[in-house]
Amino acid sequence: MSRYGQLADQLQQQIESGVWRPGERIPSIRQSCKTHHLSPMTVLQAYQLLESRGLVLARPQSGYYVKAAASPQRISVPQQAHYSGSVDINDLVFEVLQASKSRDLVPLGMAVADPALFPHPQLGRALGSCMRRLDPFSTVADLPPGNETLRRAIARRYADDGLLVDPQQIIITTGAMEALSLSLQVLTEPGDWVVVESPTFYGALQAIERLQLKAVEIPVIPGVGIDLALLAQALAQRPIKACWLMGNVQHPLGHIMPDGHKEALMQLLNAHRVPLVEDDVYAEIYFGRERPRPLKHWDSRGDSLLCSSFSKCLAPGFRVGWVVAAPHAERIQRLQLMSTLSTNVPSQLALADMLRQGGVDAHFRRLRHTLAQRQQQMRAALLRLFPFDVRISDPDGGYFLWLEFDERLDSRALHAQALACGFSLAPGALFSSQGQHNHCLRLNSSHPWSPELEAALGQLAELIHQQLDKPLLR
């Protein structure tokens, strides 16, 4: 056997025996070279072999980390699309989000990441500096499309990934949600059909409900993306006016579409002349080696709208997002002027200053490393608590885990029980207008491991096993 194969087998035995646990970093390449008297290339080949076996995951500028074991079963895939003449989800979303706001709850149901992960001191200094230098005229000059320096900084980040964007096509918005809603509004009229994924981000369903649109929910193939065969059927059977999709770190499943699937998807939409509203808010929270390219990279017609924000990766409270609006830029500006008027000017200036000074990429690397480690730790704990009864997503980024149970599980009832026990969760019913995911849960994995978190997961296991009338295995 080769020397790198021997090292890989030795490390695999250590992982399987618990020397290195999920979420922990194995020895660096330099350390292994010194310990085993091997060359860096030999050690690298061994680590790449472990990665191909699904045992470790590489983190750029950080090292190799142990992955949690695979779920006993993969997330299941629905076999048909769902056509909703009307969407009625807002009351449920409001109920769940309001009930989950208490600081006394263990925040498994929170939609935002652990606040301690963000550079609040640096943001505060940037905001204070900008306020001291604020030109009073900027409150007029930075009306839509927004601060020019910030728009140019965003365009440069896209250019680094090979996507050429004119800063004049970028409109700064109050978070990504406004960008997405304005994009959908500019493409549709009440009564139009819009494609979304299933499961999907509940904000998409809320926007569809508010604009009085009809939803076509197309199943997602875990690890791949929206089912293109069912999407093609929907495009042939209905006058679809827009698609609201996530190509990178899909919410709630967390996968990144392979480039080939992205390209095929855009070819299909372009052939039917259906514009895409792309939700790319998790683009900086990937776990791979390189930042994934947005679907817009493959848009040959050029009429897709690319929406993102700094809320998930840098500055949650600043509520600064944007849309790369292409030919729709002027209409979106007009809609924004009639609704929110403009985005907070000091927040725009502070973020532009931080991007100009540099350092945000170092923060993004630390954030990705921490989120990946915490997610693997929670996933391992869940697999231990539910050894046979659960399918758990294996995300490519983000800070959520999606759990699928026996269809008898009622996640809305479980949500009420969880609140009474001192922790929150997001019931699967939030992620579809049809309620077909009520046997699923979304859990936030971004918070540090603690006795309170461990106890909450144990209580969750107790509640689920009681509801399914099965003995709890320890």
C-alpha positions as CSV (number, residue, x, y, z in Angstrom):
1,M,0.0,0.0,0.0
2,S,1.2,3.5,-0.7
3,R,2.5,5.7,2.1
4,Y,-0.4,8.2,1.7
5,G,-2.9,5.3,1.7
6,Q,-1.4,4.0,5.0
7,L,-1.6,7.5,6.6
8,A,-5.2,7.9,5.4
9,D,-6.2,4.5,6.9
10,Q,-4.5,5.4,10.2
11,L,-6.3,8.8,10.4
12,Q,-9.6,7.1,9.5
13,Q,-9.2,4.6,12.3
14,Q,-8.6,7.5,14.7
15,I,-11.7,9.4,13.4
16,E,-13.8,6.2,13.8
17,S,-12.6,5.6,17.3
18,G,-13.3,9.2,18.4
19,V,-9.8,10.6,18.7
20,W,-11.0,13.3,16.3
21,R,-14.7,14.2,16.6
22,P,-17.0,15.9,14.1
23,G,-16.2,19.6,13.8
24,E,-12.7,19.2,15.1
25,R,-9.6,19.9,13.1
26,I,-7.2,17.0,12.3
27,P,-3.4,17.7,12.5
28,S,-2.2,20.2,10.0
29,I,-0.2,19.1,7.0
30,R,3.0,20.4,8.6
31,Q,2.3,18.6,11.8
32,S,1.7,15.3,10.0
33,C,4.8,15.7,8.0
34,K,6.8,16.1,11.2
35,T,5.0,13.3,13.1
36,H,5.1,10.7,10.3
37,H,8.3,11.8,8.5
38,L,6.5,12.3,5.2
39,S,6.6,14.9,2.5
40,P,3.9,17.6,2.3
41,M,2.7,16.1,-1.0
42,T,2.3,12.7,0.5
43,V,0.3,14.1,3.5
44,L,-1.8,16.2,1.1
45,Q,-2.7,13.1,-0.9
46,A,-3.7,11.3,2.2
47,Y,-6.0,14.2,3.3
48,Q,-7.5,14.4,-0.2
49,L,-8.2,10.7,0.0
50,L,-10.0,11.2,3.4
51,E,-11.9,14.0,1.8
52,S,-13.0,11.7,-1.1
53,R,-14.2,9.2,1.5
54,G,-16.5,11.8,3.0
55,L,-14.6,11.8,6.4
56,V,-13.1,15.3,6.4
57,L,-13.8,18.7,4.8
58,A,-11.2,21.2,3.7
59,R,-11.5,24.8,5.0
60,P,-9.5,27.3,3.0
61,Q,-6.6,28.9,5.0
62,S,-7.8,26.8,8.0
63,G,-7.1,23.1,7.5
64,Y,-9.1,19.8,7.4
65,Y,-12.0,19.1,9.7
66,V,-13.9,15.9,10.6
67,K,-17.4,15.6,9.1
68,A,-20.4,14.2,10.9
69,A,-21.5,10.8,9.7
70,A,-24.0,10.6,6.9
71,S,-27.6,10.3,7.7
72,P,-29.1,6.8,7.6
73,Q,-31.2,8.1,4.7
74,R,-31.1,11.1,2.4
75,I,-33.7,13.8,2.4
76,S,-36.6,12.5,0.4
77,V,-37.7,14.1,-2.9
78,P,-41.3,14.9,-3.7
79,Q,-42.4,13.6,-7.1
80,Q,-44.7,16.4,-8.3
81,A,-45.1,20.1,-8.4
82,H,-47.8,21.9,-6.4
83,Y,-49.9,24.6,-8.0
84,S,-51.4,27.1,-5.5
85,G,-54.1,29.4,-6.7
86,S,-53.5,31.6,-3.7
87,V,-50.9,31.7,-0.9
88,D,-51.8,32.1,2.8
89,I,-48.6,31.9,4.8
90,N,-48.1,35.3,6.5
91,D,-50.1,34.6,9.7
92,L,-48.2,31.4,10.4
93,V,-44.8,33.2,9.8
94,F,-45.8,36.0,12.0
95,E,-46.9,33.6,14.8
96,V,-43.7,31.6,14.7
97,L,-41.3,34.6,14.5
98,Q,-43.1,36.5,17.2
99,A,-43.1,33.5,19.6
100,S,-39.4,32.9,19.0
101,K,-38.1,36.4,19.8
102,S,-37.6,35.9,23.5
103,R,-33.9,36.0,24.7
104,D,-34.8,33.4,27.3
105,L,-35.3,30.7,24.7
106,V,-32.5,28.5,23.3
107,P,-32.5,29.9,19.8
108,L,-32.8,26.8,17.6
109,G,-35.5,28.4,15.6
110,M,-33.9,31.8,15.0
111,A,-33.5,33.0,11.4
112,V,-30.3,34.9,12.1
113,A,-26.9,33.7,13.0
114,D,-25.3,34.0,16.4
115,P,-24.8,37.8,16.8
116,A,-21.4,37.3,18.5
117,L,-20.0,36.2,15.1
118,F,-20.2,39.7,13.6
119,P,-17.6,42.5,13.9
120,H,-19.7,44.9,15.8
121,P,-16.8,47.0,17.1
122,Q,-15.4,47.6,13.6
123,L,-18.9,48.4,12.3
124,G,-19.5,50.8,15.1
125,R,-16.2,52.6,14.5
126,A,-16.9,52.8,10.7
127,L,-20.4,54.2,11.4
128,G,-19.1,56.8,13.9
129,S,-16.3,57.9,11.5
130,C,-18.8,58.2,8.6
131,M,-21.2,60.2,10.8
132,R,-18.5,62.7,11.8
133,R,-17.6,63.2,8.1
134,L,-21.2,63.1,6.8
135,D,-22.0,65.5,4.0
136,P,-25.6,66.7,4.7
137,F,-26.2,66.6,0.9
138,S,-25.6,62.9,0.9
139,T,-29.1,62.3,2.2
140,V,-30.2,63.6,-1.3
141,A,-27.3,62.3,-3.4
142,D,-27.6,58.8,-2.0
143,L,-31.3,58.4,-2.9
144,P,-31.9,55.4,-5.3
145,P,-29.9,53.9,-6.8
146,G,-27.8,54.4,-3.6
147,N,-24.3,55.4,-2.6
148,E,-21.9,55.3,-5.6
149,T,-18.9,54.2,-3.7
150,L,-20.7,51.2,-2.2
151,R,-22.2,50.2,-5.6
152,R,-18.7,50.3,-7.2
153,A,-17.3,48.2,-4.3
154,I,-20.0,45.6,-4.9
155,A,-19.3,45.6,-8.6
156,R,-15.6,45.0,-8.0
157,R,-16.4,42.0,-5.8
158,Y,-18.5,40.5,-8.6
159,A,-15.6,41.3,-11.1
160,D,-13.3,39.3,-8.9
161,D,-15.5,36.2,-9.6
162,G,-15.7,36.9,-13.4
163,L,-19.1,38.5,-13.4
164,L,-19.1,42.0,-15.1
165,V,-21.7,44.2,-13.5
166,D,-22.2,47.9,-14.3
167,P,-22.4,49.8,-11.0
168,Q,-25.3,51.8,-12.5
169,Q,-27.3,48.6,-12.6
170,I,-26.9,48.0,-8.9
171,I,-29.7,49.5,-6.6
172,I,-29.0,49.6,-2.9
173,T,-32.1,48.4,-0.9
174,T,-33.2,48.0,2.7
175,G,-32.0,44.4,3.1
176,A,-32.3,41.6,0.5
177,M,-36.0,41.2,1.2
178,E,-36.8,44.6,-0.3
179,A,-34.5,43.8,-3.3
180,L,-36.3,40.5,-3.8
181,S,-39.8,41.9,-3.4
182,L,-39.2,44.9,-5.7
183,S,-37.7,42.5,-8.3
184,L,-40.8,40.3,-8.2
185,Q,-43.1,43.3,-8.3
186,V,-41.5,44.7,-11.4
187,L,-41.9,41.4,-13.3
188,T,-45.5,40.5,-12.3
189,E,-49.1,41.7,-12.0
190,P,-51.7,40.3,-9.5
191,G,-52.8,36.8,-10.6
192,D,-49.6,35.9,-12.3
193,W,-47.8,32.5,-11.8
194,V,-44.4,32.5,-10.1
195,V,-42.2,29.4,-9.6
196,V,-40.5,28.8,-6.2
197,E,-38.6,25.8,-4.8
198,S,-40.1,23.3,-2.4
199,P,-39.1,23.6,0.4
200,T,-38.5,27.3,0.0
201,F,-37.6,30.4,2.1
202,Y,-40.9,31.6,3.6
203,G,-40.1,35.2,2.6
204,A,-40.7,34.2,-1.0
205,L,-44.2,32.9,-0.1
206,Q,-44.9,36.1,1.9
207,A,-44.0,38.3,-1.1
208,I,-46.2,36.2,-3.4
209,E,-49.1,36.5,-0.9
210,R,-48.6,40.2,-0.6
211,L,-48.5,40.8,-4.3
212,Q,-51.6,38.5,-4.9
213,L,-49.7,36.1,-7.1
214,K,-50.0,32.3,-7.7
215,A,-47.3,29.9,-6.7
216,V,-45.9,26.8,-8.5
217,E,-43.8,24.9,-6.0
218,I,-41.2,22.7,-7.7
219,P,-39.4,20.1,-5.6
220,V,-35.7,20.4,-4.9
221,I,-33.4,17.4,-5.4
222,P,-31.2,17.5,-2.4
223,G,-27.6,18.3,-3.3
224,V,-28.5,19.2,-6.9
225,G,-31.2,21.8,-7.0
226,I,-34.7,22.4,-8.4
227,D,-36.1,19.5,-10.5
228,L,-35.6,20.6,-14.1
229,A,-37.9,18.0,-15.5
230,L,-40.8,19.3,-13.4
231,L,-39.8,22.9,-14.0
232,A,-40.0,22.3,-17.8
233,Q,-43.5,20.8,-17.4
234,A,-44.6,23.8,-15.4
235,L,-43.2,26.2,-18.0
236,A,-45.0,24.4,-20.7
237,Q,-48.4,24.2,-18.8
238,R,-48.6,27.6,-17.2
239,P,-47.8,31.2,-18.3
240,I,-45.0,31.6,-15.7
241,K,-43.9,35.2,-15.3
242,A,-40.9,34.8,-13.0
243,C,-38.9,32.3,-11.0
244,W,-37.6,33.0,-7.4
245,L,-34.7,30.6,-6.8
246,M,-31.5,30.1,-4.8
247,G,-28.5,28.6,-6.6
248,N,-26.1,29.0,-3.6
249,V,-26.8,27.6,-0.1
250,Q,-30.4,27.0,-0.7
251,H,-32.7,27.8,2.2
252,P,-33.5,25.6,4.1
253,L,-31.6,22.6,2.6
254,G,-28.3,24.4,2.4
255,H,-26.9,22.9,-0.8
256,I,-25.1,24.7,-3.7
257,M,-26.2,23.8,-7.2
258,P,-23.4,22.2,-9.3
259,D,-22.4,24.5,-12.1
260,G,-23.7,22.2,-14.8
261,H,-27.2,22.3,-13.1
262,K,-27.0,26.1,-12.9
263,E,-26.2,26.3,-16.6
264,A,-29.0,23.9,-17.6
265,L,-31.5,25.8,-15.4
266,M,-30.6,29.2,-17.0
267,Q,-30.8,27.7,-20.5
268,L,-34.3,26.4,-19.7
269,L,-35.5,29.8,-18.4
270,N,-33.9,31.7,-21.3
271,A,-35.5,29.4,-23.8
272,H,-38.9,30.1,-22.3
273,R,-38.0,33.8,-21.8
274,V,-38.8,33.7,-18.1
275,P,-36.8,36.0,-15.9
276,L,-35.1,34.8,-12.8
277,V,-35.2,36.6,-9.4
278,E,-32.1,35.1,-7.7
279,D,-31.8,35.1,-3.9
280,D,-28.0,35.0,-3.2
281,V,-27.9,36.2,0.4
282,Y,-25.7,33.3,1.6
283,A,-23.1,33.6,-1.2
284,E,-20.3,34.4,1.3
285,I,-21.2,31.6,3.7
286,Y,-20.0,28.6,1.6
287,F,-17.9,25.8,3.0
288,G,-16.0,24.9,-0.1
289,R,-12.7,26.2,-1.5
290,E,-14.1,28.9,-3.7
291,R,-17.0,31.3,-3.6
292,P,-19.7,29.8,-5.8
293,R,-20.8,31.8,-8.9
294,P,-24.4,33.1,-9.0
295,L,-26.9,31.7,-11.5
296,K,-26.7,35.1,-13.3
297,H,-23.3,34.1,-14.6
298,W,-25.1,31.8,-17.1
299,D,-27.8,34.3,-18.0
300,S,-27.4,34.7,-21.8
301,R,-30.4,37.0,-22.1
302,G,-29.3,39.4,-19.4
303,D,-32.8,40.0,-17.8
304,S,-32.3,38.1,-14.5
305,L,-32.2,40.0,-11.3
306,L,-29.5,39.2,-8.7
307,C,-30.3,40.0,-5.1
308,S,-28.1,39.9,-2.0
309,S,-27.2,41.7,1.2
310,F,-24.6,42.1,3.9
311,S,-27.1,41.0,6.6
312,K,-26.2,37.3,6.7
313,C,-22.4,37.7,6.5
314,L,-21.3,41.1,7.9
315,A,-23.8,43.6,9.3
316,P,-27.2,42.1,10.3
317,G,-28.6,45.3,11.9
318,F,-27.6,47.6,9.1
319,R,-30.2,46.2,6.7
320,V,-28.3,47.0,3.5
321,G,-28.9,44.9,0.5
322,W,-28.9,45.3,-3.3
323,V,-30.2,44.1,-6.6
324,V,-28.3,43.9,-9.8
325,A,-31.3,44.9,-11.9
326,A,-30.0,45.1,-15.5
327,P,-32.7,46.4,-17.8
328,H,-35.2,46.7,-14.9
329,A,-33.0,49.2,-12.9
330,E,-35.1,52.4,-13.6
331,R,-38.4,50.8,-12.8
332,I,-37.1,49.3,-9.5
333,Q,-35.8,52.7,-8.5
334,R,-39.2,54.2,-9.2
335,L,-40.9,51.5,-7.1
336,Q,-38.4,52.1,-4.2
337,L,-39.0,55.8,-4.2
338,M,-42.7,55.1,-3.8
339,S,-42.2,52.7,-0.9
340,T,-39.2,53.1,1.4
341,L,-37.7,56.1,-0.5
342,S,-34.1,55.0,0.2
343,T,-31.8,52.9,2.3
344,N,-30.3,54.2,5.5
345,V,-27.5,56.5,4.3
346,P,-25.0,56.2,7.3
347,S,-25.2,52.4,7.0
348,Q,-24.3,52.6,3.3
349,L,-21.4,54.9,3.9
350,A,-20.0,52.7,6.8
351,L,-20.2,49.6,4.7
352,A,-18.5,51.3,1.7
353,D,-15.7,52.4,4.1
354,M,-15.2,48.9,5.5
355,L,-15.1,47.4,2.0
356,R,-12.6,50.1,0.9
357,Q,-10.3,49.6,3.9
358,G,-10.2,45.8,3.4
359,G,-10.4,43.1,6.1
360,V,-13.9,41.9,5.4
361,D,-12.6,38.8,3.6
362,A,-10.6,37.8,6.7
363,H,-13.9,38.1,8.7
364,F,-15.7,36.0,6.1
365,R,-13.1,33.2,6.4
366,R,-13.4,33.2,10.2
367,L,-17.2,33.2,9.9
368,R,-17.2,30.2,7.5
369,H,-14.8,28.3,9.6
370,T,-16.8,28.8,12.8
371,L,-20.2,28.0,11.2
372,A,-18.9,24.9,9.5
373,Q,-17.4,23.6,12.8
374,R,-20.6,24.3,14.8
375,Q,-22.8,22.8,12.2
376,Q,-20.9,19.5,12.1
377,Q,-21.0,19.4,15.9
378,M,-24.7,19.8,16.0
379,R,-25.3,17.3,13.1
380,A,-23.3,14.7,15.0
381,A,-25.3,15.2,18.1
382,L,-28.6,14.9,16.2
383,L,-27.5,11.7,14.5
384,R,-26.7,10.3,18.0
385,L,-30.1,11.3,19.4
386,F,-32.0,10.1,16.3
387,P,-30.0,7.1,15.0
388,F,-32.7,5.7,12.8
389,D,-35.6,8.0,12.7
390,V,-34.3,11.1,10.9
391,R,-33.0,12.4,7.6
392,I,-30.6,15.3,8.1
393,S,-29.4,17.7,5.4
394,D,-25.7,17.9,4.7
395,P,-25.3,21.6,3.8
396,D,-22.6,23.2,1.6
397,G,-22.8,26.4,3.6
398,G,-25.0,28.6,5.8
399,Y,-26.1,27.8,9.4
400,F,-29.2,25.7,9.2
401,L,-30.0,22.0,9.4
402,W,-33.1,20.5,7.8
403,L,-34.6,17.5,9.6
404,E,-37.1,15.1,8.1
405,F,-39.1,12.6,10.2
406,D,-41.9,10.1,9.8
407,E,-44.9,11.9,8.1
408,R,-46.9,11.4,11.4
409,L,-44.8,14.2,13.0
410,D,-46.7,17.5,13.5
411,S,-44.0,20.2,13.6
412,R,-46.5,23.0,14.4
413,A,-47.6,21.1,17.5
414,L,-43.9,20.4,18.3
415,H,-43.1,24.1,18.0
416,A,-45.7,24.9,20.7
417,Q,-44.3,22.2,23.0
418,A,-40.7,23.4,22.4
419,L,-41.6,26.9,23.5
420,A,-43.0,25.6,26.7
421,C,-39.8,23.7,27.3
422,G,-37.6,26.8,26.8
423,F,-36.4,26.5,23.2
424,S,-37.5,27.5,19.7
425,L,-37.5,25.7,16.4
426,A,-38.8,26.5,12.9
427,P,-41.6,24.1,11.8
428,G,-41.4,22.7,8.3
429,A,-44.9,24.1,7.5
430,L,-43.3,27.5,7.2
431,F,-41.5,26.5,4.0
432,S,-44.5,25.6,1.8
433,S,-47.9,27.1,1.1
434,Q,-49.3,23.6,0.9
435,G,-48.1,22.4,4.4
436,Q,-46.4,19.3,2.9
437,H,-43.3,19.7,5.0
438,N,-45.1,19.7,8.4
439,H,-43.1,16.6,9.3
440,C,-39.8,18.5,9.0
441,L,-37.9,21.0,11.1
442,R,-35.3,23.7,10.5
443,L,-32.7,24.2,13.3
444,N,-30.2,27.0,13.6
445,S,-26.7,25.5,14.1
446,S,-24.7,28.8,14.4
447,H,-24.6,29.1,18.2
448,P,-21.7,27.7,20.3
449,W,-22.1,24.4,22.1
450,S,-23.3,24.8,25.6
451,P,-25.1,22.8,28.3
452,E,-28.3,24.7,27.5
453,L,-28.0,23.8,23.8
454,E,-27.3,20.2,24.6
455,A,-30.2,20.0,27.0
456,A,-32.5,21.6,24.4
457,L,-31.6,19.0,21.8
458,G,-32.2,16.3,24.3
459,Q,-35.6,17.7,25.1
460,L,-36.4,17.9,21.4
461,A,-35.5,14.2,21.0
462,E,-37.8,13.4,23.9
463,L,-40.7,15.3,22.4
464,I,-40.3,13.8,19.0
465,H,-40.1,10.3,20.2
466,Q,-43.2,10.8,22.4
467,Q,-45.1,12.2,19.4
468,L,-44.1,9.3,17.2
469,D,-44.7,6.9,20.1
470,K,-41.3,5.4,19.9
471,P,-38.8,4.6,22.7
472,L,-35.9,7.0,23.0
473,L,-32.6,5.3,22.2
474,R,-29.6,6.6,24.2
